[in-house]
């Protein structure tokens, strides 16, 4: 708490110093902006460990893509991908009428699935604001919904004890300066002021916000967006917030999309993925991931120290596609037994298997068997001595043999005792490590 207060005061002081200089564009203001940005970056560095603590423990979150594109039901990029004229696209905002309090079902499903935080699209690339704003009439309260969808979402998330995140797209296909800003300084000034104004409203009107998730900085760079000043404002208003890296600044965490790629040098990262092939609702997209795939992705993220942000694309009325509900309920049932192997996981060096993946907590290795072989499972090159093992679902103790090349767990049931993945808890004498090269080089070979 003390660090937050100190940080807030420091940022306010930096903002006051900025305001005391001359007109926009003056050398004095440029110098003040740079000084304030350096103060902001320094404050972020000093408080990052504390601000990120809940996020590292959460591991699993829900992404929600919901907007006017949902009414068209042909993917969230339909406006651009099909070159829909503005006078044909904008009228859909009037027909966008989600059922009252539909975010309650999102939050309840997220909690049931074992998710700990949510991130909702406040404004996607189409430019429609799901929140109440004084800066445009192209927003939920003044269009079809007739109310503030972001407020409903915030209240729903908090009712379920979930952390609250706001997605905000910098790119805007609706604003008249959204493309001209790249080549016209007057347009850039108008558009950046508009953008900063919307973000200020989001950071001011909804109480504590836990995550700000920027997206798509086209067509400007960090200087063009004045991203340092943008973040300065954000942290003045929300000192405990965490921000991602998509306004062209490093932020607090990286965001690999539709792939699981661990960041290097200890940097925090979060892999965001869809349940099918679309972020927004697309009624023809039936390429749904199975609960087994979702669990395996979650395990892989946890193994490498990252988070997993999994998307739903609600239907135009705000209801969740049945396939998404089914998969997430199955994931939640698995998490009810196996969740601690994810939430409390440490970086895990063991990873080599044809039918299993691994997480670790301290000296306990969790072998998550996704293709159940029956009879036995084995780990090659485990360098740590095993003390005991049991099936996490049933608690049944497992017999095992171990030598310098192979650790083998025997007497397994023919059918997996858990769905969609069965976990074996392996208690080791020290932190588990694996060296399959040692096996390849040193295991005795036959003659010719």
KOLFI-201963 format. One record per residue (C-alpha): chain; y, z, x. Coordinates in nm, 3 decimals, m for minus. Layout:
BEGIN
+-------+---------+---------+---------+
| zalum |      yy |      zz |      xx |
+-------+---------+---------+---------+
|     A |       Y |       Z |       X |
...
+-------+---------+---------+---------+
***
This chain:
BEGIN
+-------+---------+---------+---------+
| zalum |      yy |      zz |      xx |
+-------+---------+---------+---------+
|     A |   0.000 |   0.000 |   0.000 |
|     A |   0.242 |   0.084 |   0.280 |
|     A |   0.187 |  m0.252 |   0.448 |
|     A |   0.251 |  m0.434 |   0.117 |
|     A |   0.581 |  m0.253 |   0.065 |
|     A |   0.691 |  m0.319 |   0.421 |
|     A |   0.594 |  m0.683 |   0.387 |
|     A |   0.778 |  m0.722 |   0.057 |
|     A |   1.095 |  m0.570 |   0.200 |
|     A |   1.074 |  m0.787 |   0.506 |
|     A |   1.032 |  m1.104 |   0.300 |
|     A |   1.316 |  m1.010 |   0.068 |
|     A |   1.532 |  m0.956 |   0.373 |
|     A |   1.436 |  m1.297 |   0.507 |
|     A |   1.520 |  m1.452 |   0.169 |
|     A |   1.856 |  m1.278 |   0.162 |
|     A |   1.933 |  m1.404 |   0.511 |
|     A |   1.846 |  m1.756 |   0.398 |
|     A |   2.077 |  m1.733 |   0.097 |
|     A |   2.365 |  m1.613 |   0.313 |
|     A |   2.386 |  m1.937 |   0.507 |
|     A |   2.560 |  m2.255 |   0.410 |
|     A |   2.486 |  m2.544 |   0.176 |
|     A |   2.140 |  m2.708 |   0.161 |
|     A |   2.082 |  m2.930 |   0.459 |
|     A |   2.317 |  m2.743 |   0.689 |
|     A |   2.198 |  m2.653 |   1.037 |
|     A |   2.250 |  m2.286 |   0.950 |
|     A |   2.019 |  m2.307 |   0.652 |
|     A |   1.759 |  m2.502 |   0.848 |
|     A |   1.762 |  m2.229 |   1.112 |
|     A |   1.737 |  m1.961 |   0.844 |
|     A |   1.447 |  m2.141 |   0.678 |
|     A |   1.262 |  m2.160 |   1.008 |
|     A |   1.326 |  m1.790 |   1.078 |
|     A |   1.213 |  m1.691 |   0.730 |
|     A |   0.902 |  m1.908 |   0.756 |
|     A |   0.811 |  m1.750 |   1.089 |
|     A |   0.851 |  m1.407 |   0.931 |
|     A |   0.630 |  m1.514 |   0.641 |
|     A |   0.360 |  m1.650 |   0.870 |
|     A |   0.369 |  m1.333 |   1.081 |
|     A |   0.343 |  m1.115 |   0.770 |
|     A |   0.050 |  m1.323 |   0.645 |
|     A |  m0.130 |  m1.281 |   0.975 |
|     A |  m0.073 |  m0.905 |   0.975 |
|     A |  m0.199 |  m0.848 |   0.621 |
|     A |  m0.465 |  m1.117 |   0.590 |
|     A |  m0.762 |  m0.888 |   0.654 |
|     A |  m0.651 |  m0.650 |   0.381 |
|     A |  m0.556 |  m0.926 |   0.135 |
|     A |  m0.883 |  m1.115 |   0.186 |
|     A |  m1.114 |  m0.815 |   0.164 |
|     A |  m1.193 |  m0.849 |  m0.208 |
|     A |  m1.240 |  m1.226 |  m0.173 |
|     A |  m1.496 |  m1.197 |   0.106 |
|     A |  m1.690 |  m0.944 |  m0.104 |
|     A |  m1.672 |  m1.162 |  m0.417 |
|     A |  m1.857 |  m1.463 |  m0.272 |
|     A |  m1.886 |  m1.649 |  m0.607 |
|     A |  m1.611 |  m1.779 |  m0.836 |
|     A |  m1.556 |  m2.009 |  m1.133 |
|     A |  m1.328 |  m2.314 |  m1.116 |
|     A |  m1.193 |  m2.445 |  m1.448 |
|     A |  m1.049 |  m2.795 |  m1.491 |
|     A |  m0.887 |  m2.821 |  m1.833 |
|     A |  m0.600 |  m3.038 |  m1.950 |
|     A |  m0.492 |  m3.340 |  m2.153 |
|     A |  m0.758 |  m3.547 |  m1.973 |
|     A |  m1.019 |  m3.332 |  m2.149 |
|     A |  m0.926 |  m3.499 |  m2.480 |
|     A |  m1.001 |  m3.843 |  m2.335 |
|     A |  m1.334 |  m3.713 |  m2.202 |
|     A |  m1.359 |  m3.972 |  m1.924 |
|     A |  m1.297 |  m3.766 |  m1.606 |
|     A |  m0.983 |  m3.586 |  m1.489 |
|     A |  m0.865 |  m3.894 |  m1.293 |
|     A |  m0.885 |  m4.123 |  m1.597 |
|     A |  m0.507 |  m4.177 |  m1.610 |
|     A |  m0.502 |  m4.331 |  m1.264 |
|     A |  m0.855 |  m4.473 |  m1.241 |
|     A |  m0.808 |  m4.672 |  m1.562 |
|     A |  m0.433 |  m4.733 |  m1.511 |
|     A |  m0.353 |  m4.599 |  m1.858 |
|     A |   0.013 |  m4.668 |  m1.943 |
|     A |   0.229 |  m4.359 |  m1.985 |
|     A |   0.308 |  m4.439 |  m2.348 |
|     A |  m0.066 |  m4.439 |  m2.423 |
|     A |  m0.154 |  m4.131 |  m2.219 |
|     A |   0.122 |  m3.887 |  m2.314 |
|     A |   0.042 |  m3.888 |  m2.690 |
|     A |  m0.293 |  m3.726 |  m2.606 |
|     A |  m0.100 |  m3.408 |  m2.529 |
|     A |  m0.029 |  m3.374 |  m2.902 |
|     A |  m0.401 |  m3.401 |  m2.987 |
|     A |  m0.495 |  m3.143 |  m2.721 |
|     A |  m0.573 |  m2.846 |  m2.947 |
|     A |  m0.820 |  m2.600 |  m2.792 |
|     A |  m0.951 |  m2.321 |  m3.012 |
|     A |  m0.754 |  m1.998 |  m2.986 |
|     A |  m0.875 |  m1.765 |  m2.711 |
|     A |  m1.133 |  m2.015 |  m2.586 |
|     A |  m1.088 |  m1.878 |  m2.229 |
|     A |  m1.269 |  m1.562 |  m2.345 |
|     A |  m1.596 |  m1.755 |  m2.341 |
|     A |  m1.519 |  m1.888 |  m1.991 |
|     A |  m1.461 |  m1.539 |  m1.855 |
|     A |  m1.766 |  m1.393 |  m2.028 |
|     A |  m1.986 |  m1.670 |  m1.887 |
|     A |  m1.837 |  m1.624 |  m1.540 |
|     A |  m1.918 |  m1.254 |  m1.547 |
|     A |  m2.267 |  m1.320 |  m1.679 |
|     A |  m2.327 |  m1.570 |  m1.398 |
|     A |  m2.235 |  m1.311 |  m1.135 |
|     A |  m1.897 |  m1.462 |  m1.053 |
|     A |  m1.618 |  m1.228 |  m0.945 |
|     A |  m1.306 |  m1.443 |  m0.977 |
|     A |  m1.173 |  m1.747 |  m1.162 |
|     A |  m0.934 |  m2.029 |  m1.070 |
|     A |  m0.784 |  m2.238 |  m1.353 |
|     A |  m0.583 |  m2.559 |  m1.341 |
|     A |  m0.228 |  m2.462 |  m1.437 |
|     A |  m0.115 |  m2.821 |  m1.370 |
|     A |  m0.341 |  m3.104 |  m1.263 |
|     A |  m0.236 |  m3.444 |  m1.127 |
|     A |  m0.153 |  m3.568 |  m1.479 |
|     A |   0.152 |  m3.340 |  m1.470 |
|     A |   0.079 |  m3.147 |  m1.789 |
|     A |   0.156 |  m2.776 |  m1.759 |
|     A |  m0.094 |  m2.542 |  m1.926 |
|     A |   0.169 |  m2.269 |  m1.913 |
|     A |   0.504 |  m2.190 |  m2.072 |
|     A |   0.786 |  m2.339 |  m1.865 |
|     A |   1.158 |  m2.395 |  m1.903 |
|     A |   1.148 |  m2.700 |  m1.678 |
|     A |   0.963 |  m2.956 |  m1.895 |
|     A |   0.854 |  m3.011 |  m2.253 |
|     A |   0.528 |  m3.158 |  m2.125 |
|     A |   0.357 |  m2.820 |  m2.148 |
|     A |   0.105 |  m2.642 |  m2.367 |
|     A |   0.344 |  m2.435 |  m2.586 |
|     A |   0.549 |  m2.745 |  m2.677 |
|     A |   0.253 |  m2.981 |  m2.724 |
|     A |  m0.083 |  m2.969 |  m2.900 |
|     A |  m0.200 |  m2.620 |  m2.800 |
|     A |   0.121 |  m2.462 |  m2.929 |
|     A |   0.072 |  m2.165 |  m2.700 |
|     A |   0.046 |  m2.063 |  m2.334 |
|     A |  m0.309 |  m2.147 |  m2.222 |
|     A |  m0.259 |  m1.986 |  m1.883 |
|     A |  m0.167 |  m1.655 |  m2.046 |
|     A |  m0.483 |  m1.669 |  m2.259 |
|     A |  m0.685 |  m1.736 |  m1.945 |
|     A |  m0.523 |  m1.450 |  m1.750 |
|     A |  m0.586 |  m1.203 |  m2.032 |
|     A |  m0.947 |  m1.321 |  m2.068 |
|     A |  m1.020 |  m1.287 |  m1.696 |
|     A |  m0.868 |  m0.942 |  m1.676 |
|     A |  m1.062 |  m0.829 |  m1.984 |
|     A |  m1.385 |  m0.904 |  m1.794 |
|     A |  m1.267 |  m0.741 |  m1.471 |
|     A |  m1.236 |  m1.073 |  m1.286 |
|     A |  m0.975 |  m1.168 |  m1.030 |
|     A |  m0.719 |  m1.430 |  m1.138 |
|     A |  m0.649 |  m1.755 |  m0.953 |
|     A |  m0.407 |  m2.040 |  m1.028 |
|     A |  m0.476 |  m2.400 |  m0.928 |
|     A |  m0.160 |  m2.608 |  m0.891 |
|     A |  m0.151 |  m2.980 |  m0.810 |
|     A |   0.148 |  m3.084 |  m0.602 |
|     A |   0.083 |  m3.449 |  m0.682 |
|     A |   0.223 |  m3.541 |  m1.025 |
|     A |   0.163 |  m3.873 |  m1.205 |
|     A |   0.399 |  m3.785 |  m1.492 |
|     A |   0.720 |  m3.681 |  m1.318 |
|     A |   0.955 |  m3.978 |  m1.260 |
|     A |   1.012 |  m3.874 |  m0.899 |
|     A |   0.641 |  m3.810 |  m0.826 |
|     A |   0.606 |  m4.126 |  m0.614 |
|     A |   0.969 |  m4.215 |  m0.539 |
|     A |   1.008 |  m3.885 |  m0.355 |
|     A |   0.835 |  m4.043 |  m0.056 |
|     A |   1.117 |  m4.293 |   0.006 |
|     A |   1.420 |  m4.161 |  m0.185 |
|     A |   1.580 |  m3.839 |  m0.062 |
|     A |   1.756 |  m3.768 |  m0.392 |
|     A |   1.423 |  m3.807 |  m0.573 |
|     A |   1.253 |  m3.582 |  m0.320 |
|     A |   1.517 |  m3.314 |  m0.369 |
|     A |   1.477 |  m3.322 |  m0.747 |
|     A |   1.098 |  m3.324 |  m0.734 |
|     A |   1.068 |  m3.046 |  m0.475 |
|     A |   1.309 |  m2.828 |  m0.671 |
|     A |   1.104 |  m2.893 |  m0.985 |
|     A |   0.780 |  m2.810 |  m0.805 |
|     A |   0.913 |  m2.491 |  m0.650 |
|     A |   1.055 |  m2.395 |  m0.988 |
|     A |   0.719 |  m2.430 |  m1.163 |
|     A |   0.544 |  m2.229 |  m0.892 |
|     A |   0.812 |  m1.960 |  m0.919 |
|     A |   0.743 |  m1.931 |  m1.293 |
|     A |   0.369 |  m1.900 |  m1.228 |
|     A |   0.425 |  m1.632 |  m0.968 |
|     A |   0.669 |  m1.442 |  m1.192 |
|     A |   0.542 |  m1.448 |  m1.551 |
|     A |   0.177 |  m1.335 |  m1.540 |
|     A |   0.162 |  m1.010 |  m1.351 |
|     A |  m0.051 |  m0.987 |  m1.039 |
|     A |  m0.201 |  m1.319 |  m0.929 |
|     A |  m0.485 |  m1.303 |  m0.677 |
|     A |  m0.519 |  m1.667 |  m0.561 |
|     A |  m0.287 |  m1.968 |  m0.544 |
|     A |  m0.496 |  m2.282 |  m0.501 |
|     A |  m0.277 |  m2.578 |  m0.407 |
|     A |  m0.415 |  m2.931 |  m0.437 |
|     A |  m0.327 |  m3.288 |  m0.326 |
|     A |  m0.003 |  m3.297 |  m0.132 |
|     A |   0.044 |  m3.675 |  m0.173 |
|     A |   0.292 |  m3.830 |  m0.103 |
|     A |   0.473 |  m3.572 |   0.113 |
|     A |   0.389 |  m3.369 |   0.421 |
|     A |   0.462 |  m3.000 |   0.473 |
|     A |   0.822 |  m3.073 |   0.570 |
|     A |   0.873 |  m3.291 |   0.266 |
|     A |   0.735 |  m3.029 |   0.031 |
|     A |   0.922 |  m2.758 |   0.218 |
|     A |   0.590 |  m2.579 |   0.220 |
|     A |   0.708 |  m2.299 |   0.447 |
|     A |   0.985 |  m2.213 |   0.204 |
|     A |   0.735 |  m2.254 |  m0.081 |
|     A |   0.500 |  m1.996 |   0.070 |
|     A |   0.792 |  m1.767 |   0.153 |
|     A |   0.879 |  m1.760 |  m0.217 |
|     A |   0.518 |  m1.709 |  m0.321 |
|     A |   0.471 |  m1.409 |  m0.095 |
|     A |   0.804 |  m1.259 |  m0.194 |
|     A |   0.684 |  m1.259 |  m0.556 |
|     A |   0.314 |  m1.186 |  m0.495 |
|     A |   0.272 |  m0.992 |  m0.168 |
|     A |  m0.104 |  m0.942 |  m0.212 |
|     A |  m0.189 |  m1.302 |  m0.301 |
|     A |  m0.407 |  m1.535 |  m0.094 |
|     A |  m0.328 |  m1.907 |  m0.066 |
|     A |  m0.534 |  m2.205 |   0.043 |
|     A |  m0.453 |  m2.483 |   0.287 |
|     A |  m0.367 |  m2.777 |   0.062 |
|     A |   0.011 |  m2.765 |   0.080 |
|     A |  m0.032 |  m2.885 |   0.440 |
|     A |  m0.009 |  m2.536 |   0.590 |
|     A |  m0.314 |  m2.343 |   0.720 |
|     A |  m0.295 |  m2.076 |   0.450 |
|     A |  m0.558 |  m1.804 |   0.431 |
|     A |  m0.872 |  m2.015 |   0.379 |
|     A |  m1.008 |  m2.369 |   0.404 |
|     A |  m1.144 |  m2.567 |   0.110 |
|     A |  m1.431 |  m2.810 |   0.174 |
|     A |  m1.486 |  m3.011 |  m0.145 |
|     A |  m1.826 |  m3.121 |  m0.281 |
|     A |  m1.990 |  m3.022 |   0.047 |
|     A |  m2.078 |  m2.704 |   0.231 |
|     A |  m1.919 |  m2.705 |   0.574 |
|     A |  m1.850 |  m2.374 |   0.742 |
|     A |  m1.513 |  m2.330 |   0.909 |
|     A |  m1.504 |  m2.247 |   1.279 |
|     A |  m1.351 |  m1.966 |   1.483 |
|     A |  m1.403 |  m1.709 |   1.210 |
|     A |  m1.173 |  m1.883 |   0.962 |
|     A |  m1.235 |  m1.806 |   0.594 |
|     A |  m1.362 |  m2.094 |   0.381 |
|     A |  m1.465 |  m2.172 |   0.025 |
|     A |  m1.677 |  m2.466 |  m0.086 |
|     A |  m1.571 |  m2.599 |  m0.427 |
|     A |  m1.823 |  m2.804 |  m0.624 |
|     A |  m1.889 |  m2.946 |  m0.968 |
|     A |  m2.188 |  m2.880 |  m1.195 |
|     A |  m2.223 |  m3.255 |  m1.253 |
|     A |  m2.011 |  m3.528 |  m1.090 |
|     A |  m1.685 |  m3.454 |  m1.272 |
|     A |  m1.426 |  m3.178 |  m1.254 |
|     A |  m1.275 |  m3.240 |  m1.596 |
|     A |  m1.488 |  m3.302 |  m1.903 |
|     A |  m1.664 |  m3.641 |  m1.902 |
|     A |  m1.899 |  m3.673 |  m2.194 |
|     A |  m2.104 |  m3.954 |  m2.033 |
|     A |  m2.172 |  m3.763 |  m1.709 |
|     A |  m2.525 |  m3.624 |  m1.743 |
|     A |  m2.595 |  m3.576 |  m1.371 |
|     A |  m2.627 |  m3.198 |  m1.399 |
|     A |  m2.726 |  m2.982 |  m1.105 |
|     A |  m3.018 |  m2.751 |  m1.166 |
|     A |  m2.993 |  m2.375 |  m1.139 |
|     A |  m3.213 |  m2.400 |  m0.830 |
|     A |  m2.958 |  m2.628 |  m0.663 |
|     A |  m2.672 |  m2.393 |  m0.757 |
|     A |  m2.857 |  m2.091 |  m0.618 |
|     A |  m2.944 |  m2.275 |  m0.296 |
|     A |  m2.579 |  m2.376 |  m0.253 |
|     A |  m2.469 |  m2.018 |  m0.309 |
|     A |  m2.720 |  m1.894 |  m0.052 |
|     A |  m2.605 |  m2.152 |   0.202 |
|     A |  m2.241 |  m2.051 |   0.156 |
|     A |  m2.326 |  m1.683 |   0.193 |
|     A |  m2.542 |  m1.749 |   0.499 |
|     A |  m2.247 |  m1.906 |   0.680 |
|     A |  m1.988 |  m1.652 |   0.563 |
|     A |  m1.821 |  m1.863 |   0.295 |
|     A |  m1.750 |  m1.850 |  m0.077 |
|     A |  m1.876 |  m2.079 |  m0.354 |
|     A |  m1.629 |  m2.192 |  m0.622 |
|     A |  m1.829 |  m2.364 |  m0.897 |
|     A |  m1.652 |  m2.571 |  m1.162 |
|     A |  m1.682 |  m2.601 |  m1.538 |
|     A |  m1.499 |  m2.872 |  m1.734 |
|     A |  m1.451 |  m2.744 |  m2.090 |
|     A |  m1.456 |  m2.983 |  m2.387 |
|     A |  m1.129 |  m3.067 |  m2.564 |
|     A |  m1.170 |  m2.769 |  m2.799 |
|     A |  m1.216 |  m2.535 |  m2.503 |
|     A |  m1.590 |  m2.488 |  m2.549 |
|     A |  m1.816 |  m2.510 |  m2.245 |
|     A |  m2.071 |  m2.794 |  m2.228 |
|     A |  m2.414 |  m2.666 |  m2.326 |
|     A |  m2.568 |  m2.780 |  m1.999 |
|     A |  m2.316 |  m2.573 |  m1.801 |
|     A |  m2.389 |  m2.267 |  m2.013 |
|     A |  m2.764 |  m2.301 |  m1.967 |
|     A |  m2.746 |  m2.343 |  m1.590 |
|     A |  m2.501 |  m2.056 |  m1.539 |
|     A |  m2.707 |  m1.820 |  m1.756 |
|     A |  m3.009 |  m1.899 |  m1.539 |
|     A |  m2.803 |  m1.838 |  m1.226 |
|     A |  m2.680 |  m1.510 |  m1.372 |
|     A |  m3.034 |  m1.394 |  m1.445 |
|     A |  m3.124 |  m1.460 |  m1.080 |
|     A |  m2.811 |  m1.281 |  m0.961 |
|     A |  m2.898 |  m0.973 |  m1.167 |
|     A |  m3.195 |  m0.919 |  m0.934 |
|     A |  m3.079 |  m1.090 |  m0.616 |
|     A |  m2.701 |  m1.051 |  m0.625 |
|     A |  m2.681 |  m0.791 |  m0.349 |
|     A |  m2.842 |  m1.039 |  m0.110 |
|     A |  m2.531 |  m1.252 |  m0.166 |
|     A |  m2.245 |  m1.005 |  m0.214 |
|     A |  m2.339 |  m0.786 |   0.083 |
|     A |  m2.447 |  m1.068 |   0.312 |
|     A |  m2.346 |  m1.094 |   0.676 |
|     A |  m2.347 |  m1.407 |   0.888 |
|     A |  m2.710 |  m1.512 |   0.927 |
|     A |  m2.843 |  m1.696 |   1.230 |
|     A |  m3.191 |  m1.754 |   1.084 |
|     A |  m3.198 |  m2.081 |   0.889 |
|     A |  m3.493 |  m2.303 |   0.981 |
|     A |  m3.753 |  m2.361 |   0.707 |
|     A |  m3.880 |  m2.650 |   0.497 |
|     A |  m3.904 |  m2.446 |   0.178 |
|     A |  m3.671 |  m2.150 |   0.215 |
|     A |  m3.317 |  m2.047 |   0.303 |
|     A |  m3.189 |  m1.716 |   0.435 |
|     A |  m2.925 |  m1.449 |   0.404 |
|     A |  m2.891 |  m1.121 |   0.591 |
|     A |  m2.752 |  m0.774 |   0.536 |
|     A |  m2.756 |  m0.570 |   0.855 |
|     A |  m3.113 |  m0.576 |   0.990 |
|     A |  m3.265 |  m0.692 |   0.660 |
|     A |  m3.346 |  m1.061 |   0.639 |
|     A |  m3.378 |  m1.219 |   0.295 |
|     A |  m3.607 |  m1.520 |   0.276 |
|     A |  m3.517 |  m1.714 |  m0.039 |
|     A |  m3.817 |  m1.935 |  m0.119 |
|     A |  m3.706 |  m2.227 |  m0.336 |
|     A |  m4.026 |  m2.435 |  m0.306 |
|     A |  m4.303 |  m2.182 |  m0.369 |
|     A |  m4.612 |  m2.268 |  m0.156 |
|     A |  m4.837 |  m1.989 |  m0.284 |
|     A |  m5.081 |  m1.788 |  m0.065 |
|     A |  m4.845 |  m1.741 |   0.233 |
|     A |  m4.505 |  m1.820 |   0.386 |
|     A |  m4.423 |  m1.827 |   0.756 |
|     A |  m4.116 |  m1.821 |   0.978 |
|     A |  m4.116 |  m1.996 |   1.313 |
|     A |  m3.958 |  m1.834 |   1.617 |
|     A |  m3.839 |  m1.507 |   1.461 |
|     A |  m3.720 |  m1.310 |   1.764 |
|     A |  m3.703 |  m0.971 |   1.594 |
|     A |  m3.993 |  m0.740 |   1.521 |
|     A |  m4.064 |  m0.696 |   1.147 |
|     A |  m4.123 |  m0.344 |   1.011 |
|     A |  m4.200 |  m0.418 |   0.644 |
|     A |  m4.156 |  m0.676 |   0.371 |
|     A |  m4.165 |  m0.687 |  m0.008 |
|     A |  m4.096 |  m0.918 |  m0.301 |
|     A |  m3.749 |  m0.839 |  m0.427 |
|     A |  m3.830 |  m0.921 |  m0.790 |
|     A |  m4.136 |  m0.699 |  m0.826 |
|     A |  m4.109 |  m0.461 |  m0.532 |
|     A |  m4.464 |  m0.551 |  m0.426 |
|     A |  m4.527 |  m0.484 |  m0.056 |
|     A |  m4.641 |  m0.780 |   0.153 |
|     A |  m4.884 |  m0.783 |   0.442 |
|     A |  m4.785 |  m0.981 |   0.747 |
|     A |  m4.885 |  m1.082 |   1.096 |
|     A |  m4.644 |  m1.151 |   1.380 |
|     A |  m4.662 |  m1.287 |   1.730 |
|     A |  m4.399 |  m1.440 |   1.957 |
|     A |  m4.423 |  m1.774 |   1.775 |
|     A |  m4.498 |  m1.705 |   1.408 |
|     A |  m4.427 |  m1.441 |   1.146 |
|     A |  m4.661 |  m1.489 |   0.850 |
|     A |  m4.650 |  m1.313 |   0.512 |
|     A |  m4.981 |  m1.332 |   0.327 |
|     A |  m5.136 |  m1.248 |  m0.007 |
|     A |  m4.862 |  m1.408 |  m0.216 |
|     A |  m4.924 |  m1.481 |  m0.585 |
|     A |  m5.006 |  m1.838 |  m0.682 |
|     A |  m4.696 |  m1.862 |  m0.901 |
|     A |  m4.346 |  m1.756 |  m0.797 |
|     A |  m4.254 |  m1.419 |  m0.947 |
|     A |  m3.887 |  m1.513 |  m0.985 |
|     A |  m3.692 |  m1.816 |  m1.110 |
|     A |  m3.552 |  m2.045 |  m0.980 |
|     A |  m3.586 |  m1.893 |  m0.631 |
|     A |  m3.803 |  m1.601 |  m0.514 |
|     A |  m3.667 |  m1.366 |  m0.250 |
|     A |  m3.866 |  m1.178 |   0.014 |
|     A |  m3.688 |  m0.881 |   0.174 |
|     A |  m3.787 |  m0.846 |   0.540 |
|     A |  m3.692 |  m0.526 |   0.720 |
|     A |  m3.644 |  m0.585 |   1.093 |
|     A |  m3.599 |  m0.350 |   1.386 |
|     A |  m3.274 |  m0.523 |   1.488 |
|     A |  m3.052 |  m0.806 |   1.371 |
|     A |  m3.284 |  m1.098 |   1.290 |
|     A |  m3.257 |  m1.406 |   1.508 |
|     A |  m3.457 |  m1.728 |   1.528 |
|     A |  m3.538 |  m1.958 |   1.819 |
|     A |  m3.751 |  m2.256 |   1.723 |
|     A |  m3.684 |  m2.425 |   2.058 |
|     A |  m3.876 |  m2.140 |   2.220 |
|     A |  m4.170 |  m2.226 |   1.996 |
|     A |  m4.150 |  m2.597 |   2.068 |
|     A |  m4.138 |  m2.542 |   2.444 |
|     A |  m4.381 |  m2.253 |   2.486 |
|     A |  m4.642 |  m2.266 |   2.209 |
|     A |  m4.979 |  m2.365 |   2.364 |
|     A |  m5.068 |  m2.731 |   2.323 |
|     A |  m5.401 |  m2.907 |   2.305 |
|     A |  m5.558 |  m3.145 |   2.556 |
|     A |  m5.594 |  m3.519 |   2.532 |
+-------+---------+---------+---------+
***
